[in-house]
Amino acid sequence: MIRSAVPEDARACASILNDWIDATPWMPRVHPPDDVERHYRESVLPQQRVFVAEHDGRIDGFVAVAADGETVSGLYLAPEARGRGLGPALLDAVREGPQRLWTFRTNEGARRFYAREGFHEVRQTEGDNEEGLLNILFGRGI
């Protein structure tokens, strides 16, 4: 089930992101896990449009759309939820708005996924993000 996130979902969303960071060798940990959770509780959920994929009372993934309404600021799935169609379902929940998103150049899986979902590469940057990693702006209709 895809639904709008509620404040109580902040911990689960942050946990999915924290687990992804910890499991991804090339991804530096810039903020401690409790700071990520605080950020989701105080900033992401109150200021962005967030949808979660829920199954049997557990959050399996989420998508967040920045306040500009045009940019997907995050889409993450728990490892056990991948390959079940939740990524496309979460993008469908926000299909009418977001036309762009960023992903790290090293994240080949995300790059393939976004291409399958109709996004194309717009430009690359040289790591002007807090992680200092090379990234790519993907767009749809831009």
TORGUFI-151777 format. One record per residue: residue number from 1; residue in three letters; chain; x, y, z of N, C-alpha, C in turn. Coordinates in steps of 0.05 Angstrom, whole numbers, plus 5000, padded with zeros to 4 digits. Example, Ala and Ser with C-alpha at 12.3 -4.5 7.8 and 13.67 -1.06 7.14 Angstrom:
% residues 2
nr|rest|kette|npx|npy|npz|capx|capy|capz|cpx|cpy|cpz
1|ALA|A|5264|4886|5156|5246|4910|5156|5264|4934|5156
2|SER|A|5257|4955|5142|5273|4979|5143|5258|5001|5157
END
This chain:
% residues 142
nr|rest|kette|npx|npy|npz|capx|capy|capz|cpx|cpy|cpz
1|MET|A|5017|4976|5000|5000|5000|5000|5018|5025|5000
2|ILE|A|5012|5044|4982|5026|5069|4981|5007|5090|4994
3|ARG|A|5018|5105|5013|5002|5125|5027|5020|5149|5034
4|SER|A|5007|5172|5040|5021|5195|5049|5034|5189|5076
5|ALA|A|5058|5199|5080|5072|5195|5105|5060|5212|5127
6|VAL|A|5062|5202|5151|5053|5217|5175|5078|5221|5192
7|PRO|A|5077|5239|5211|5101|5245|5227|5114|5220|5240
8|GLU|A|5097|5201|5247|5108|5177|5260|5124|5159|5241
9|ASP|A|5124|5165|5215|5140|5150|5196|5169|5160|5194
10|ALA|A|5175|5182|5207|5202|5193|5204|5224|5173|5212
11|ARG|A|5220|5159|5234|5240|5139|5243|5244|5117|5223
12|ALA|A|5223|5106|5212|5226|5085|5192|5239|5094|5167
13|CYS|A|5232|5118|5157|5245|5129|5133|5275|5134|5138
14|ALA|A|5281|5146|5160|5309|5151|5167|5324|5124|5170
15|SER|A|5312|5104|5181|5325|5078|5184|5331|5066|5157
16|ILE|A|5313|5068|5138|5318|5057|5111|5342|5071|5099
17|LEU|A|5343|5098|5101|5365|5113|5090|5391|5106|5105
18|ASN|A|5390|5105|5131|5414|5099|5147|5425|5071|5139
19|ASP|A|5407|5052|5137|5415|5024|5129|5428|5024|5102
20|TRP|A|5417|5040|5083|5428|5041|5056|5457|5053|5057
21|ILE|A|5460|5075|5072|5486|5087|5075|5506|5067|5086
22|ASP|A|5498|5054|5107|5517|5035|5120|5524|5011|5102
23|ALA|A|5505|5004|5084|5510|4980|5067|5523|4988|5040
24|THR|A|5528|5014|5035|5539|5022|5010|5567|5031|5014
25|PRO|A|5587|5015|5004|5615|5021|5010|5625|5048|5000
26|TRP|A|5614|5058|4978|5624|5083|4967|5611|5107|4979
27|MET|A|5590|5103|4996|5575|5126|5007|5586|5134|5034
28|PRO|A|5597|5158|5036|5607|5166|5062|5584|5173|5082
29|ARG|A|5589|5167|5107|5569|5175|5127|5576|5204|5136
30|VAL|A|5560|5223|5127|5564|5251|5133|5551|5259|5160
31|HIS|A|5529|5247|5166|5514|5253|5190|5509|5227|5206
32|PRO|A|5511|5228|5233|5506|5204|5249|5476|5196|5246
33|PRO|A|5470|5171|5250|5442|5161|5246|5421|5177|5262
34|ASP|A|5427|5185|5286|5407|5200|5301|5402|5228|5289
35|ASP|A|5422|5240|5277|5419|5265|5263|5402|5262|5238
36|VAL|A|5405|5240|5224|5389|5235|5200|5360|5232|5209
37|GLU|A|5355|5217|5231|5328|5214|5240|5316|5241|5249
38|ARG|A|5331|5258|5262|5322|5284|5270|5315|5301|5245
39|HIS|A|5332|5299|5225|5327|5314|5200|5301|5305|5187
40|TYR|A|5296|5280|5186|5271|5270|5175|5247|5279|5191
41|ARG|A|5249|5278|5218|5227|5285|5235|5222|5315|5234
42|GLU|A|5243|5332|5234|5240|5361|5236|5238|5375|5209
43|SER|A|5250|5363|5188|5251|5378|5163|5237|5363|5140
44|VAL|A|5245|5339|5135|5235|5325|5111|5205|5321|5112
45|LEU|A|5195|5307|5132|5166|5302|5133|5149|5327|5136
46|PRO|A|5157|5347|5152|5140|5371|5154|5141|5389|5129
47|GLN|A|5164|5388|5114|5167|5408|5093|5166|5397|5064
48|GLN|A|5166|5370|5062|5165|5358|5036|5140|5340|5033
49|ARG|A|5134|5333|5009|5112|5314|5004|5125|5286|5004
50|VAL|A|5117|5269|5023|5130|5243|5026|5108|5221|5025
51|PHE|A|5114|5200|5010|5097|5177|5008|5113|5153|5017
52|VAL|A|5100|5134|5031|5113|5110|5040|5099|5086|5028
53|ALA|A|5115|5065|5024|5104|5038|5017|5103|5022|5042
54|GLU|A|5079|5014|5050|5075|4999|5075|5064|4972|5069
55|HIS|A|5074|4952|5083|5066|4924|5080|5066|4911|5107
56|ASP|A|5043|4900|5116|5041|4887|5142|5050|4904|5164
57|GLY|A|5043|4930|5163|5050|4949|5184|5079|4958|5185
58|ARG|A|5094|4951|5164|5123|4959|5163|5127|4976|5139
59|ILE|A|5143|4998|5142|5150|5015|5120|5173|5002|5104
60|ASP|A|5168|4997|5078|5188|4983|5061|5203|5003|5043
61|GLY|A|5194|5028|5041|5207|5047|5025|5192|5074|5025
62|PHE|A|5205|5094|5013|5192|5120|5013|5203|5136|4989
63|VAL|A|5187|5156|4982|5196|5177|4963|5189|5204|4975
64|ALA|A|5207|5222|4972|5203|5250|4982|5206|5269|4959
65|VAL|A|5188|5289|4958|5189|5309|4938|5194|5336|4951
66|ALA|A|5215|5350|4942|5224|5375|4954|5201|5396|4953
67|ALA|A|5204|5416|4969|5184|5437|4971|5178|5451|4944
68|ASP|A|5198|5450|4925|5193|5462|4899|5173|5446|4882
69|GLY|A|5166|5422|4891|5146|5406|4877|5157|5394|4851
70|GLU|A|5182|5399|4844|5193|5391|4819|5215|5370|4822
71|THR|A|5226|5367|4846|5250|5350|4850|5245|5328|4870
72|VAL|A|5250|5303|4861|5250|5281|4880|5276|5284|4897
73|SER|A|5272|5287|4923|5295|5291|4940|5305|5264|4952
74|GLY|A|5289|5243|4949|5299|5217|4959|5279|5196|4951
75|LEU|A|5289|5173|4944|5273|5149|4939|5290|5125|4948
76|TYR|A|5282|5112|4969|5298|5091|4981|5279|5067|4988
77|LEU|A|5289|5043|4984|5275|5019|4992|5292|5002|5010
78|ALA|A|5279|4989|5029|5292|4969|5046|5302|4947|5028
79|PRO|A|5325|4934|5034|5336|4914|5016|5316|4891|5010
80|GLU|A|5301|4882|5029|5282|4861|5025|5258|4869|5008
81|ALA|A|5255|4895|5003|5232|4905|4988|5239|4910|4959
82|ARG|A|5265|4908|4952|5273|4914|4924|5265|4891|4905
83|GLY|A|5259|4899|4881|5252|4880|4860|5223|4871|4862
84|ARG|A|5207|4885|4877|5178|4878|4880|5160|4899|4868
85|GLY|A|5171|4918|4853|5155|4939|4840|5148|4963|4857
86|LEU|A|5161|4965|4881|5154|4987|4898|5167|5014|4888
87|GLY|A|5190|5013|4876|5202|5037|4865|5184|5051|4845
88|PRO|A|5176|5036|4824|5157|5048|4805|5131|5057|4818
89|ALA|A|5121|5042|4837|5096|5049|4851|5099|5075|4866
90|LEU|A|5122|5079|4879|5127|5104|4894|5129|5127|4874
91|LEU|A|5143|5123|4852|5145|5144|4832|5118|5151|4820
92|ASP|A|5101|5131|4816|5074|5136|4806|5058|5153|4825
93|ALA|A|5063|5151|4851|5049|5167|4871|5055|5196|4868
94|VAL|A|5078|5203|4856|5085|5231|4853|5089|5238|4823
95|ARG|A|5079|5221|4805|5084|5224|4777|5076|5251|4766
96|GLU|A|5055|5263|4776|5045|5288|4765|5064|5312|4770
97|GLY|A|5080|5311|4791|5096|5334|4798|5125|5332|4790
98|PRO|A|5141|5315|4803|5170|5317|4799|5179|5311|4771
99|GLN|A|5197|5329|4762|5208|5326|4735|5238|5323|4736
100|ARG|A|5250|5323|4760|5279|5319|4762|5287|5306|4788
101|LEU|A|5311|5295|4788|5322|5283|4812|5352|5280|4808
102|TRP|A|5365|5276|4830|5394|5272|4830|5401|5244|4839
103|THR|A|5421|5232|4828|5432|5207|4838|5463|5208|4835
104|PHE|A|5476|5192|4851|5505|5192|4850|5514|5176|4825
105|ARG|A|5535|5185|4812|5545|5172|4788|5551|5142|4794
106|THR|A|5561|5137|4817|5569|5110|4824|5545|5091|4827
107|ASN|A|5521|5102|4831|5497|5086|4837|5485|5076|4811
108|GLU|A|5498|5056|4799|5490|5045|4773|5461|5034|4774
109|GLY|A|5453|5021|4795|5426|5010|4797|5405|5032|4796
110|ALA|A|5410|5054|4810|5391|5076|4810|5390|5089|4782
111|ARG|A|5413|5091|4769|5414|5103|4743|5398|5087|4723
112|ARG|A|5401|5060|4724|5385|5043|4706|5355|5045|4712
113|PHE|A|5349|5045|4738|5321|5047|4746|5308|5072|4736
114|TYR|A|5321|5095|4740|5309|5120|4731|5307|5122|4701
115|ALA|A|5326|5111|4687|5323|5110|4657|5299|5094|4649
116|ARG|A|5295|5071|4662|5271|5054|4656|5245|5069|4662
117|GLU|A|5246|5088|4681|5223|5102|4689|5219|5128|4673
118|GLY|A|5234|5132|4652|5230|5155|4634|5246|5179|4640
119|PHE|A|5265|5178|4658|5283|5200|4664|5308|5198|4646
120|HIS|A|5319|5220|4638|5343|5220|4622|5364|5239|4635
121|GLU|A|5389|5234|4629|5411|5250|4641|5410|5278|4629
122|VAL|A|5410|5298|4647|5410|5326|4639|5439|5337|4641
123|ARG|A|5452|5332|4664|5479|5341|4667|5492|5326|4690
124|GLN|A|5519|5328|4691|5534|5316|4712|5549|5338|4727
125|THR|A|5554|5333|4753|5569|5352|4769|5593|5339|4781
126|GLU|A|5610|5354|4792|5636|5344|4802|5636|5341|4833
127|GLY|A|5613|5335|4844|5612|5329|4873|5606|5354|4889
128|ASP|A|5589|5371|4879|5582|5395|4895|5557|5388|4912
129|ASN|A|5561|5368|4929|5541|5360|4949|5556|5355|4975
130|GLU|A|5542|5352|4997|5555|5349|5022|5571|5323|5025
131|GLU|A|5565|5303|5008|5580|5278|5008|5606|5281|4992
132|GLY|A|5608|5301|4975|5631|5305|4958|5633|5284|4936
133|LEU|A|5610|5272|4928|5609|5251|4908|5599|5262|4881
134|LEU|A|5610|5252|4859|5601|5260|4833|5572|5252|4830
135|ASN|A|5555|5269|4818|5527|5262|4815|5516|5270|4788
136|ILE|A|5491|5261|4783|5478|5266|4757|5450|5277|4762
137|LEU|A|5443|5297|4748|5416|5307|4748|5401|5292|4726
138|PHE|A|5379|5279|4733|5361|5266|4714|5336|5283|4711
139|GLY|A|5325|5284|4687|5300|5299|4683|5281|5283|4666
140|ARG|A|5256|5293|4667|5235|5281|4651|5220|5306|4640
141|GLY|A|5220|5309|4614|5206|5331|4602|5221|5358|4605
142|ILE|A|5246|5357|4612|5262|5382|4614|5287|5379|4596
END
